[in-house]
Amino acid sequence: MDASNREMTAAEITELSFQRGTISAESEAVSVPFELLETETWRRFAISRGFLSGDLADRMFRIGLAKRLGGELQPVKAAVLLFADEPGGLLAAHHSRADVRVFHYRGNRIEPGSVPNLLKPPKTLSGPIPLQITLTNTYVLDELAAGLTLAASGFKTIHRYPERVVKEAITNAVIHRDYRLNRDIHIRIFDNRIEIESPGLFPGTITPANVNKAGSFARNPLIARNLREFPEPPNVDAGEGVRMMFAEMRAANLFPPFFAENRETTQASVVVTLRNEERPPVWEQVSDWIDRNGPLSNSDLCSITGLDTLKASKMLKRWVEQGVLVKDDSGGKRNTSYTKNVWELRQEDLLDSLSIGLDNNS
């Protein structure tokens, strides 16, 4: 709040706790019969953990996947998500969703109208989390492998995203989404990018600006911890996945992943965008980053370019001397930031307008 304070209500405290990941919907008990969880997925998990005998409810209770309510054991939401054949259907009664929806569009945007510009009907992928991640990865990678034909030119082109990056983005969306929200994960494939939208905001102190260096924060630790115990776990839970995404996109000479929070909708979400565009020269990357995120710091430049602190400092100093950046050290040496010079912005606008004029033979 601006220059004021007030006591938060109990509902606001609970809402904030869910948003920050202090508490998670995965640990809520749900009225789902245990026999619906005794699936092939559970049997594979049980063999891997050495649970060869005993009552299923008791075994889940011992590893935190069941709770005792009124003297009766009930599975928690994480158990349903991990082992039920159709978790989305079972959790619908609890006003929660658990599916992934994939939309493949023609062109670079969603075109409003009575007939959507979809290449094919949307695909819904469901199942226990380990299987859902595998099915979604396979479907999306198959769609990307098919390539695309640019409508304007008729030329065939390909999606160049590293496979590991696509898989990590999908895996993170499924594992770390907010499962109390009644909304599916949406994956949108366009000609020039992929968008993976996961319900819920960033947990803890993670933000779009520091996600690649803040370390890991599991919103759903029960899910993350038990996924590691599968024979072929979809993630190693080492906290290095996002850093790998940035490194792989840089190695492929593509734009870095772009992380954003969408707070404009009824149910907020995190959107990860992977762009099928060649990584531009360093200044173009910096200019684009400032346009999207605001003032740039030395650490931001290190993240964008892969340079060490000293080389990044020299580069920033040179841009300030050239007049394309303006330095703001009012917050002290540790909080120095840089933004684009107003004159430089006007020059860019002028060059753009001249280019348009030349294209139109003006």
TIFI-359796 format. One line per field, with one value per residue (C-alpha): residue number from 1; chain; z, y, x; residue in three letters. Coordinates in nm, 4 decimals, m for minus. Layout:
N
pos	(NUM_...);
unit	(A_...);
pz	(Z_...);
py	(Y_...);
px	(X_...);
code	(ALA_...);
REM end
This chain:
362
pos	(1_2_3_4_5_6_7_8_9_10_11_12_13_14_15_16_17_18_19_20_21_22_23_24_25_26_27_28_29_30_31_32_33_34_35_36_37_38_39_40_41_42_43_44_45_46_47_48_49_50_51_52_53_54_55_56_57_58_59_60_61_62_63_64_65_66_67_68_69_70_71_72_73_74_75_76_77_78_79_80_81_82_83_84_85_86_87_88_89_90_91_92_93_94_95_96_97_98_99_100_101_102_103_104_105_106_107_108_109_110_111_112_113_114_115_116_117_118_119_120_121_122_123_124_125_126_127_128_129_130_131_132_133_134_135_136_137_138_139_140_141_142_143_144_145_146_147_148_149_150_151_152_153_154_155_156_157_158_159_160_161_162_163_164_165_166_167_168_169_170_171_172_173_174_175_176_177_178_179_180_181_182_183_184_185_186_187_188_189_190_191_192_193_194_195_196_197_198_199_200_201_202_203_204_205_206_207_208_209_210_211_212_213_214_215_216_217_218_219_220_221_222_223_224_225_226_227_228_229_230_231_232_233_234_235_236_237_238_239_240_241_242_243_244_245_246_247_248_249_250_251_252_253_254_255_256_257_258_259_260_261_262_263_264_265_266_267_268_269_270_271_272_273_274_275_276_277_278_279_280_281_282_283_284_285_286_287_288_289_290_291_292_293_294_295_296_297_298_299_300_301_302_303_304_305_306_307_308_309_310_311_312_313_314_315_316_317_318_319_320_321_322_323_324_325_326_327_328_329_330_331_332_333_334_335_336_337_338_339_340_341_342_343_344_345_346_347_348_349_350_351_352_353_354_355_356_357_358_359_360_361_362);
unit	(A_A_A_A_A_A_A_A_A_A_A_A_A_A_A_A_A_A_A_A_A_A_A_A_A_A_A_A_A_A_A_A_A_A_A_A_A_A_A_A_A_A_A_A_A_A_A_A_A_A_A_A_A_A_A_A_A_A_A_A_A_A_A_A_A_A_A_A_A_A_A_A_A_A_A_A_A_A_A_A_A_A_A_A_A_A_A_A_A_A_A_A_A_A_A_A_A_A_A_A_A_A_A_A_A_A_A_A_A_A_A_A_A_A_A_A_A_A_A_A_A_A_A_A_A_A_A_A_A_A_A_A_A_A_A_A_A_A_A_A_A_A_A_A_A_A_A_A_A_A_A_A_A_A_A_A_A_A_A_A_A_A_A_A_A_A_A_A_A_A_A_A_A_A_A_A_A_A_A_A_A_A_A_A_A_A_A_A_A_A_A_A_A_A_A_A_A_A_A_A_A_A_A_A_A_A_A_A_A_A_A_A_A_A_A_A_A_A_A_A_A_A_A_A_A_A_A_A_A_A_A_A_A_A_A_A_A_A_A_A_A_A_A_A_A_A_A_A_A_A_A_A_A_A_A_A_A_A_A_A_A_A_A_A_A_A_A_A_A_A_A_A_A_A_A_A_A_A_A_A_A_A_A_A_A_A_A_A_A_A_A_A_A_A_A_A_A_A_A_A_A_A_A_A_A_A_A_A_A_A_A_A_A_A_A_A_A_A_A_A_A_A_A_A_A_A_A_A_A_A_A_A_A_A_A_A_A_A_A_A_A_A_A_A_A_A_A_A_A_A_A_A_A_A_A_A_A_A_A_A_A_A);
pz	(0.0000_m0.0565_0.2674_0.4776_0.6481_0.7704_0.9216_0.6690_0.6910_0.7419_0.3800_0.2490_0.4576_0.3223_m0.0362_0.0019_0.1582_m0.1449_m0.3871_m0.2114_m0.1907_0.1892_0.1753_m0.1198_m0.2404_m0.2994_0.0735_0.0991_0.1780_m0.0909_m0.0775_m0.3429_m0.2794_m0.2409_m0.4860_m0.7665_m0.6890_m0.7039_m1.0687_m1.2863_m1.2105_m0.8368_m0.8855_m1.0740_m0.7986_m0.5212_m0.6757_m0.7097_m0.3415_m0.2180_m0.1098_m0.2032_0.0509_0.2935_0.2811_0.0167_0.2409_0.5185_0.2813_0.1433_0.4975_0.5881_0.3010_0.3515_0.0706_0.3002_0.6078_0.8960_0.9250_1.1895_1.2349_0.8629_0.6157_0.3018_0.0160_m0.0381_m0.3730_m0.4569_m0.4417_m0.6848_m0.9211_m0.9092_m0.9389_m1.0550_m1.4204_m1.4619_m1.1893_m1.3685_m1.3562_m0.9898_m0.8815_m1.0758_m0.7767_m0.5704_m0.8147_m0.9478_m1.2856_m1.3775_m1.7588_m2.0277_m2.3370_m2.6517_m2.9155_m3.2500_m3.4379_m3.7937_m3.7947_m3.5104_m3.3176_m3.2152_m3.4659_m3.3151_m3.5062_m3.5468_m3.6946_m3.4908_m3.6810_m3.5378_m3.7517_m3.5823_m3.2891_m2.9461_m2.7840_m2.4183_m2.2339_m1.8990_m1.6751_m1.3686_m1.3619_m1.4802_m1.7791_m1.8481_m1.8724_m2.1123_m2.3314_m2.3468_m2.4313_m2.7078_m2.8576_m2.8565_m2.9951_m3.2731_m3.3628_m3.3753_m3.5767_m3.8501_m3.9232_m4.0740_m4.4014_m4.3919_m4.5471_m4.7029_m4.8880_m4.9097_m4.7840_m4.5359_m4.2093_m3.8855_m3.5142_m3.3688_m2.9950_m2.8139_m2.7122_m2.3526_m2.3168_m2.4379_m2.2056_m1.9051_m1.9631_m1.9837_m1.6833_m1.4686_m1.5659_m1.4559_m1.1350_m1.0058_m1.1074_m0.8424_m0.8165_m0.6204_m0.9337_m1.1580_m1.4800_m1.7119_m1.8327_m2.1809_m2.4403_m2.7508_m3.0587_m3.3089_m3.6146_m3.4263_m3.0629_m2.8017_m2.4932_m2.1871_m1.9432_m1.5964_m1.3375_m1.0362_m0.9814_m0.8999_m0.5446_m0.2737_m0.3719_m0.7359_m0.9950_m1.3765_m1.3380_m1.1097_m1.2094_m1.3831_m1.0780_m0.7731_m0.7318_m0.7003_m0.4908_m0.5049_m0.4744_m0.4538_m0.2579_m0.2092_m0.5845_m0.6571_m0.3866_m0.4901_m0.8631_m0.7961_m0.6809_m1.0089_m1.2161_m1.4893_m1.3143_m1.5406_m1.3402_m1.1201_m0.8832_m0.8702_m0.9110_m1.2327_m1.4915_m1.5612_m1.5846_m1.8326_m2.0413_m2.0685_m2.1509_m2.4165_m2.5902_m2.5912_m2.7374_m3.0119_m3.0860_m2.9976_m2.7767_m2.4061_m2.2525_m2.1497_m1.8184_m1.7266_m1.4771_m1.6149_m1.3451_m1.5794_m1.5842_m1.3155_m1.2307_m1.2487_m1.4280_m1.5251_m1.8982_m2.0431_m2.4032_m2.6257_m2.9429_m3.2721_m3.3659_m3.3999_m3.1089_m3.2222_m3.1462_m2.7800_m2.8006_m2.9583_m2.6765_m2.4141_m2.5826_m2.5985_m2.2317_m2.1138_m2.3188_m2.1467_m1.7919_m1.7263_m1.5964_m1.6476_m1.3874_m1.4295_m1.3209_m1.5781_m1.8538_m1.7307_m1.7523_m2.1034_m2.2544_m2.0454_m1.9721_m1.6362_m1.4120_m1.5168_m1.8913_m1.8411_m1.6455_m1.9284_m2.1844_m1.9801_m1.9305_m2.3070_m2.3835_m2.1300_m2.2918_m2.6327_m2.5016_m2.5691_m2.1984_m1.8962_m1.5624_m1.2359_m0.9253_m0.6796_m0.5023_m0.4320_m0.6176_m0.5543_m0.6987_m1.0082_m1.3017_m1.6638_m1.9008_m2.2612_m2.3371_m2.4369_m2.7333_m2.8411_m2.8244_m3.0462_m3.2941_m3.3099_m3.3732_m3.6437_m3.8165_m3.8012_m3.9602_m4.2298_m4.3032_m4.3378_m4.5649_m4.7879_m4.8088_m4.9260_m5.1731_m4.9819);
py	(0.0000_0.3596_0.5299_0.3538_0.0252_m0.1863_m0.5265_m0.8056_m1.0208_m1.3960_m1.4541_m1.2180_m1.3920_m1.7308_m1.6015_m1.4485_m1.7700_m1.9690_m1.7134_m1.7157_m2.0946_m2.0986_m2.3415_m2.5545_m2.7092_m3.0360_m3.1208_m3.0836_m3.4060_m3.5048_m3.7506_m3.9913_m4.3709_m4.5225_m4.8010_m4.5407_m4.4717_m4.8355_m4.7983_m4.9134_m4.5820_m4.6532_m5.0082_m4.8783_m4.6233_m4.8806_m5.1215_m4.8392_m4.7449_m5.1032_m5.0990_m5.4604_m5.5328_m5.3663_m5.1554_m4.8801_m4.6168_m4.6871_m4.6729_m4.3367_m4.2086_m4.2970_m4.0880_m3.7890_m3.8646_m3.9301_m3.7627_m3.8868_m3.6945_m3.7978_m4.1283_m4.2089_m4.1882_m3.9801_m3.9209_m3.5711_m3.3953_m3.4742_m3.8490_m3.8101_m3.6037_m3.8510_m4.1820_m4.1523_m4.2420_m3.9361_m3.6848_m3.3964_m3.5728_m3.6722_m3.3223_m3.1447_m3.1969_m3.0014_m2.7070_m2.7797_m2.8781_m3.0789_m3.1123_m2.9598_m2.8005_m2.7482_m2.4944_m2.4817_m2.1561_m2.0486_m1.7284_m1.5230_m1.4214_m1.5314_m1.3865_m1.3036_m1.4049_m1.6784_m1.9161_m1.9335_m1.9563_m2.2988_m2.5503_m2.8326_m2.8861_m2.8243_m3.1293_m3.2177_m3.4242_m3.5823_m3.8666_m3.9049_m3.6366_m3.8580_m3.9810_m3.6392_m3.4803_m3.7537_m3.7319_m3.3527_m3.3452_m3.6025_m3.4251_m3.0766_m3.1987_m3.3888_m3.0711_m2.8742_m3.1414_m3.1124_m2.7610_m2.4904_m2.3103_m1.9321_m1.8091_m1.4957_m1.6620_m2.0280_m2.1234_m2.4071_m2.3326_m2.5189_m2.4639_m2.4473_m2.4655_m2.7085_m3.0165_m2.9978_m2.6430_m2.7315_m3.0345_m2.8318_m2.5580_m2.8142_m3.0121_m2.6994_m2.5890_m2.9211_m2.9635_m2.6056_m2.4829_m2.3754_m2.6729_m2.4865_m2.2856_m2.4115_m2.3724_m2.5947_m2.5346_m2.3781_m2.4311_m2.2133_m2.2846_m2.0002_m1.9708_m1.7638_m1.8761_m2.1135_m1.9894_m2.2133_m2.0629_m2.2162_m2.1177_m1.9290_m1.6632_m1.7181_m1.8539_m1.7195_m1.4389_m1.5497_m1.2837_m1.2686_m1.0623_m1.3035_m1.6419_m1.7493_m1.6837_m1.7061_m2.0832_m2.3274_m2.2939_m2.5849_m2.4690_m2.8360_m3.0105_m3.3320_m3.3725_m3.2765_m3.5066_m3.8131_m3.7640_m3.8189_m4.1741_m4.2970_m4.5376_m4.2704_m3.9367_m3.6455_m3.4111_m3.4493_m3.1697_m3.0160_m2.6555_m2.6020_m2.6353_m2.2658_m2.1898_m2.4752_m2.3211_m1.9901_m2.1648_m2.3913_m2.1062_m1.9049_m2.2006_m2.2308_m1.8578_m1.7883_m1.5272_m1.6180_m1.7532_m1.4747_m1.5156_m1.2986_m1.2900_m1.2358_m1.0574_m0.9160_m1.2257_m1.3569_m1.6294_m1.5112_m1.7160_m1.7434_m1.7365_m1.8681_m1.7645_m1.9387_m1.7423_m1.9068_m1.6137_m1.5792_m1.4069_m1.0496_m0.8542_m0.7713_m0.4149_m0.5352_m0.7868_m0.5188_m0.2747_m0.5401_m0.6350_m0.2723_m0.2285_m0.5310_m0.5036_m0.1472_m0.0389_m0.2827_m0.3823_m0.5332_m0.8739_m0.8501_m0.7899_m1.0889_m1.3032_m1.1803_m1.2122_m1.4729_m1.2234_m1.2007_m0.8965_m0.7117_m0.7403_m0.6424_m0.3323_m0.2269_m0.2752_m0.0662_0.2064_0.2199_0.2521_0.5346_0.7137_0.6635_0.8196_0.5275_0.4469_0.6710_0.5654_0.5941_0.5332_0.7198_0.3913_0.3346_0.1407_m0.1967_m0.0766_0.1043_0.0698_0.1789_0.2831_0.3983_0.7631_0.9575_1.1004_0.7490_0.6456_0.9382_0.8456_0.4885_0.6168_0.8501_0.5713_0.3476_0.6165_0.6824_0.3104_0.2941_0.5974_0.4457_0.1188_0.3132_0.5215_0.8366);
px	(0.0000_0.1116_0.2206_m0.0417_m0.1132_m0.4024_m0.4617_m0.5171_m0.8278_m0.8023_m0.9134_m0.6436_m0.3768_m0.4845_m0.4885_m0.1420_m0.0107_m0.1293_0.0180_0.3572_0.3638_0.3704_0.0781_m0.0226_m0.3463_m0.1594_m0.1804_m0.5599_m0.7474_m1.0002_m1.2873_m1.1563_m1.1674_m0.8197_m0.9065_m0.9107_m0.5436_m0.4310_m0.3316_m0.0445_0.1260_0.1044_0.2381_0.5427_0.6028_0.5534_0.8031_1.0568_1.0078_1.0080_0.6404_0.5767_0.3028_0.0644_m0.2479_m0.2363_m0.3964_m0.1467_0.1501_0.0337_m0.0181_0.3426_0.4834_0.2540_0.0093_m0.2880_m0.4361_m0.6485_m0.9743_m1.2259_m1.0469_m1.0607_m0.7743_m0.8262_m0.5810_m0.4472_m0.4758_m0.1104_m0.1851_m0.4759_m0.2623_0.0266_m0.1585_m0.5226_m0.5860_m0.8123_m0.7200_m0.8924_m1.2272_m1.1902_m1.0894_m1.3653_m1.5958_m1.3416_m1.3492_m1.0015_m0.8617_m0.5549_m0.5417_m0.3197_m0.4751_m0.2640_m0.3715_m0.1867_m0.2530_m0.1892_0.0172_0.1623_m0.1500_m0.4962_m0.7405_m1.0806_m1.3900_m1.6476_m1.3851_m1.0612_m0.7332_m0.6480_m0.4618_m0.6520_m0.8919_m0.7350_m0.5779_m0.6510_m0.3901_m0.4699_m0.3592_m0.1366_0.1327_0.4255_0.2235_0.0700_0.4162_0.5332_0.2213_0.2338_0.6047_0.5557_0.2540_0.4114_0.7452_0.5637_0.3739_0.6980_0.8801_0.6172_0.7448_0.5286_0.4669_0.4763_0.1535_0.3008_0.5883_0.4932_0.8410_0.8805_1.0556_1.1188_1.0897_1.4395_1.3737_1.6057_1.4067_1.5345_1.4023_1.0525_1.0405_1.1603_0.9024_0.6197_0.7457_0.7732_0.4228_0.2719_0.4728_0.4646_0.1176_m0.1349_m0.3713_m0.6379_m0.7297_m1.0075_m0.8106_m0.6070_m0.2533_m0.2642_0.0099_m0.0190_0.1935_0.2368_0.4607_0.7182_0.6853_0.5434_0.3579_0.3186_0.0664_0.0476_m0.2192_m0.0839_0.1838_0.5513_0.5901_0.8189_1.0548_1.0809_0.9928_1.0136_1.3323_1.5209_1.3764_1.6990_1.9172_1.6899_1.7201_1.4330_1.1178_0.8744_0.5145_0.4131_0.6915_0.4922_0.4561_0.8173_0.9573_0.7563_0.8165_1.1873_1.1109_0.9635_1.1776_1.2134_1.1473_1.0446_1.2689_1.5761_1.4648_1.8129_1.6989_1.8973_1.6194_1.5578_1.9314_1.9593_1.6788_1.8656_2.1947_2.0399_1.8569_2.1808_2.3723_2.1087_2.1536_1.7898_1.6270_1.6355_1.3122_1.0751_0.8911_0.5922_0.3064_m0.0418_m0.2431_m0.5093_m0.7303_m0.9671_m0.7161_m0.3558_m0.0916_0.2741_0.3503_0.6779_0.7444_1.0004_1.0648_1.1581_1.3804_1.7546_1.9202_2.0042_2.3235_2.3805_2.2456_1.9204_1.8785_1.9420_1.7053_1.4331_1.4913_1.4591_1.1396_0.9891_1.1248_1.2428_1.5870_1.8734_2.1354_2.4804_2.3492_2.0679_2.3231_2.5267_2.2140_2.1256_2.4733_2.6543_2.9347_3.1089_3.0534_3.3692_3.3047_2.9396_3.0514_3.2835_3.0063_2.7606_3.0218_3.0852_2.7121_2.6799_2.9763_2.8147_2.4940_2.2616_2.2167_2.1632_2.3118_2.1155_2.3285_2.1031_2.0384_2.4076_2.6745_2.5087_2.1771_2.3019_2.0641_2.0588_1.7828_1.7710_1.8431_1.5289_1.7186_1.8110_1.4458_1.3472_1.6184_1.4857_1.1318_1.2617_1.4539_1.1454_0.9295_1.1908_1.2058_0.8273_0.8342_1.0994_0.9057_0.6017_0.8095_0.7097);
code	(MET_ASP_ALA_SER_ASN_ARG_GLU_MET_THR_ALA_ALA_GLU_ILE_THR_GLU_LEU_SER_PHE_GLN_ARG_GLY_THR_ILE_SER_ALA_GLU_SER_GLU_ALA_VAL_SER_VAL_PRO_PHE_GLU_LEU_LEU_GLU_THR_GLU_THR_TRP_ARG_ARG_PHE_ALA_ILE_SER_ARG_GLY_PHE_LEU_SER_GLY_ASP_LEU_ALA_ASP_ARG_MET_PHE_ARG_ILE_GLY_LEU_ALA_LYS_ARG_LEU_GLY_GLY_GLU_LEU_GLN_PRO_VAL_LYS_ALA_ALA_VAL_LEU_LEU_PHE_ALA_ASP_GLU_PRO_GLY_GLY_LEU_LEU_ALA_ALA_HIS_HIS_SER_ARG_ALA_ASP_VAL_ARG_VAL_PHE_HIS_TYR_ARG_GLY_ASN_ARG_ILE_GLU_PRO_GLY_SER_VAL_PRO_ASN_LEU_LEU_LYS_PRO_PRO_LYS_THR_LEU_SER_GLY_PRO_ILE_PRO_LEU_GLN_ILE_THR_LEU_THR_ASN_THR_TYR_VAL_LEU_ASP_GLU_LEU_ALA_ALA_GLY_LEU_THR_LEU_ALA_ALA_SER_GLY_PHE_LYS_THR_ILE_HIS_ARG_TYR_PRO_GLU_ARG_VAL_VAL_LYS_GLU_ALA_ILE_THR_ASN_ALA_VAL_ILE_HIS_ARG_ASP_TYR_ARG_LEU_ASN_ARG_ASP_ILE_HIS_ILE_ARG_ILE_PHE_ASP_ASN_ARG_ILE_GLU_ILE_GLU_SER_PRO_GLY_LEU_PHE_PRO_GLY_THR_ILE_THR_PRO_ALA_ASN_VAL_ASN_LYS_ALA_GLY_SER_PHE_ALA_ARG_ASN_PRO_LEU_ILE_ALA_ARG_ASN_LEU_ARG_GLU_PHE_PRO_GLU_PRO_PRO_ASN_VAL_ASP_ALA_GLY_GLU_GLY_VAL_ARG_MET_MET_PHE_ALA_GLU_MET_ARG_ALA_ALA_ASN_LEU_PHE_PRO_PRO_PHE_PHE_ALA_GLU_ASN_ARG_GLU_THR_THR_GLN_ALA_SER_VAL_VAL_VAL_THR_LEU_ARG_ASN_GLU_GLU_ARG_PRO_PRO_VAL_TRP_GLU_GLN_VAL_SER_ASP_TRP_ILE_ASP_ARG_ASN_GLY_PRO_LEU_SER_ASN_SER_ASP_LEU_CYS_SER_ILE_THR_GLY_LEU_ASP_THR_LEU_LYS_ALA_SER_LYS_MET_LEU_LYS_ARG_TRP_VAL_GLU_GLN_GLY_VAL_LEU_VAL_LYS_ASP_ASP_SER_GLY_GLY_LYS_ARG_ASN_THR_SER_TYR_THR_LYS_ASN_VAL_TRP_GLU_LEU_ARG_GLN_GLU_ASP_LEU_LEU_ASP_SER_LEU_SER_ILE_GLY_LEU_ASP_ASN_ASN_SER);
REM end
